Amino acid sequence: MTMLNLFTKLKKYNKGNYRQFSFCYALSVILVSTLTLFMLSPFVQSRLPIGGDSRKMLYMVYAVAVLGCVLFIIYATGLFLRFKSREVGIFMALGTPKRVLAKTLTKEIVLLILKLGIAGIIIGGVIAFVFGKVYEGFVQSATGDSFSLPLTGFIGSFLFVTITVCIVMGMAVRFLKRANLIEILNEERRTEPIKKNVDTKYLVWGIILIAVGLLGGLIIPYIVSTMLKRSLSGFPYIFYVLVFIGLYRVMVYSIAVHKKGRHPQKYYKNLISFGMMKFQGISVVRNMLIVTLLIAGSLFAIFFSATNLIQGLGSAASEANDISYRYLGDAEKLTQEQVEKLAEDYQVGIDNYREAEFLRLLGSGVSRENYDKSGKLIEEYRKQDYIKNFISADEFERVTGIAVNVQPGMYQYISREGNNENYWFLPDDLDLVQNPDSGLQKPLSYAGTVEYSSFFYHYGQDGNANYILNDEDYAELEKGLSDEMHMTHILFDLSDTGDTYGFSKDLYARYCNSVSDSMKKMSAYDEYREATDSEYSYSELVEIEPERLGMEIDWKYAPVFVPIQEKSFVQSYATLLLIFIFVAIVCLVSAGVIGYTRSITVAIKSKSVLMDVKKLGADRTYLNRVLKEQVKKVYVLPTIVAVVLMFVYYTLTLWQNDGTITLNEYPMIAVNVLTCLAVCIYQYVLYRYSLKKAGKVIFEF
Amino acid sequence: MLKVNHLFKSYQTGKITYEVLKDVCFEVEKGEFVAVMGASGSGKTTMLNCISCFHSYDKGEITLNGCNLSKLDETEIAKVRNEQLGFVFQDFMLLDGLTVFENVCVPKVIRNEDYQPMEQKAATLLKMFGIDHIADKYPAEISGGQKQRVAVARSLMNDPLVILADEPTGNLDSRSSEAVIQAFIEAKKKLGATILMVTHDTFSASYCDRVIMMKDGAVDCELINKGDRKAFLEDILIVLKKLNGGDDNDNA
């Protein structure tokens, strides 16, 4: 008979505790490995947008989910060790050396979590594979690649297991290091009262810290960047720590303070439940905080997905023309006849076919890329900044039907609806234009902005900026300009009849095959900057895949085909959406399991006190009410705080982007409200279920 | 006030039946302070638990002020416990998260009674038992004797017909025990309280009006206090010695 044999035998009598720990640990490993294996798959990685906020947000939310799972494991380990304390204490009291106990406990836990870890990774792999195959069918790969589980995903999952093994072992070692035997023996029954002196001031400071944290993290960087033109780099993130501290204070106050105030009768009504909760204060607050963070994380993931989806659908709907594409002078253009012939094959009618001529001239501008050591934005005026696009006022009016009046020596900037100015690029930065072939220069002045979505490419700045010139200025500047420096912009609409998607797909492939090499460039590419900058990094040729519809490729001359955009939008964003929704589910499941486990712990801990109260004459209705009040604490405040805080934060983010809530952001806010409602319902259902189970703990055993 | 008539109670462990109470009969009059004594396993706590309705019993009848307790449903039992019985336990059973004052209020809080008379009553009881200066303290901050006096005050909150005390001095030193017994005597004198106390402590029992001696699940004999406490204490010790087969292993 060895110590390990004894532990194994004791395990049989404490199945419930082992089951709870095993469930929590395995669930965390399954969630993390599924997410890691799915996200790191080359099939998924190749479909994520390159660079940009989405990827950053995705990794941020992934980190939140992993952190949630780590916290979840820490919580489950704490509960497990607490239950183990009595066994360990008795062995110690009987003279078992700590070294022997440590070795046995370590061996038992390591064996258990390794088994769970491996099983979790295998199950996670199966889920990720099934999920990936469903996703593969959904995005319909045109290049023939297929979803497979990556080795890096398995390495990542094993890394997670290794880290969590270290955490669990660290907690076990710390647990055994304690010298006070009586403390270890009583660990299971230990109360955790809040010893802080908590008053209204404590709460008010908590709320102030939350407000300062939120506003500081969002508004201060906005004000500093727009008004002072300075960057605070990572500094604003410090403000979010204040939110965390503030949240902790609010939670502590909700548990520790129960005042008579103006409603003494109500105060006495909840006296017992409050008194009981207060004595489990620290662990309750810790749980409430974790649940709040997990719900906030899931809401952020859903809000971000919804915003992207609505934004994407909205951008397709706001296009001025169904089809819009460009050619540089050296490309072999598809002719109008070829396009019309192709349309006939798909029984599609072409309306309003127009070709707009642009000059590509060297314009002046202001470079705003870096900050100086004090964080101030460096603004450098450049006489020769980028090759920019210019259309004559007459041509613009002919093609768009929008009347413009541009005087000689003046210009107008072309923007699109909903585009808001940012301080990196200003429409009036241009004050000089030059024909790069003849060398003719012309000073210009800004005369306002005109909106036309089809003439707004990418962010409409630097080499992608479009301007309207006076007809005479245009004619003067065109003289001696080579063919390559001309650009034709083709625009037309499609009738509602026929296979518009099939036509668009075919036209896209033909367009891709007809462009010249000088057009296969990234959106940030500029030939003038390439010629003048020895370390230019945007020269690489873009690989265009005619069969892949290329919507997510960073291509300067990417066309806008509304039928494709509409149909392929969900596919283009599917990866992102799926992962975000997956992360949201991970967070919600973790929050749910923690809430449920806490409710059961509350019931177990309250049982003896409730039985005492029963002896004093409380009936079942009263005991139920006391239990309900306690379980409510686990759910209500964390849900309300997370929902309100994340909703306010996200709405402020929408506002912060451009200093206003735009019309197309209202549907996003509406979706966010519905999401909040759904999360509240989810939490309510869990609350009811937890209450029922907690009631069973109290009354049926 | 309290009548126990031919009470029988047994436990079943596997196929073996243990008779714990065998035809127990006694009465407690209004305003009486009665102790129940006997060796461990004699059935005194089981009997008290039957009166408290914590345990059911096989046969017999317990009536409180004429009401048969065995006929009550769960809600009615809770009402009786709350309004007609007061409890004092060996381990005090105070709620750690509530102050002394709030703990005393608990029996009325359970019934959600009007807070103003409740607060007045609690304040009066705290003063009566000399614990008003610790009203705002938590149980962890006061002594065992003080805790038990808080429990006595709590038991009187609803003016019960009978206070049932289970080893109230069991966890206390002699000085604290005396203070608790004095609290019971005070309650009896000033409030006319009726007290039934299960105890091992002969010193505490010597303050009672009557002592019911139990042996092997039945009432063995009753001793009446004729006014001389010391003589009564001697009587109790003699009977206990006889009940224990000649060995006085009591903690008097």
Chai-1 contact restraints between the chains, C-beta under 6 A:
chainA,res_idxA,chainB,res_idxB,connection_type,confidence,min_distance_angstrom,max_distance_angstrom,comment,restraint_id
A,P264,B,Y115,contact,1.0,0.0,6.0,A-B,restraint_1
A,Q265,B,Y115,contact,1.0,0.0,6.0,A-B,restraint_2
A,Y268,B,V109,contact,1.0,0.0,6.0,A-B,restraint_3
A,Y268,B,Y115,contact,1.0,0.0,6.0,A-B,restraint_4
A,K269,B,N112,contact,1.0,0.0,6.0,A-B,restraint_5
A,L271,B,E102,contact,1.0,0.0,6.0,A-B,restraint_6
A,L271,B,V109,contact,1.0,0.0,6.0,A-B,restraint_7
A,G275,B,L95,contact,1.0,0.0,6.0,A-B,restraint_8
A,G275,B,G97,contact,1.0,0.0,6.0,A-B,restraint_9
A,G275,B,L98,contact,1.0,0.0,6.0,A-B,restraint_10
A,M276,B,G97,contact,1.0,0.0,6.0,A-B,restraint_11
A,K278,B,G97,contact,1.0,0.0,6.0,A-B,restraint_12
A,F279,B,D96,contact,1.0,0.0,6.0,A-B,restraint_13
A,F279,B,G97,contact,1.0,0.0,6.0,A-B,restraint_14
A,D612,B,M93,contact,1.0,0.0,6.0,A-B,restraint_15
A,K615,B,F87,contact,1.0,0.0,6.0,A-B,restraint_16
A,L616,B,P107,contact,1.0,0.0,6.0,A-B,restraint_17
A,G617,B,A78,contact,1.0,0.0,6.0,A-B,restraint_18
A,G617,B,R81,contact,1.0,0.0,6.0,A-B,restraint_19
A,G617,B,N82,contact,1.0,0.0,6.0,A-B,restraint_20
A,G617,B,I110,contact,1.0,0.0,6.0,A-B,restraint_21
A,A618,B,I110,contact,1.0,0.0,6.0,A-B,restraint_22
A,D619,B,T75,contact,1.0,0.0,6.0,A-B,restraint_23
A,D619,B,A78,contact,1.0,0.0,6.0,A-B,restraint_24
A,Y622,B,I110,contact,1.0,0.0,6.0,A-B,restraint_25
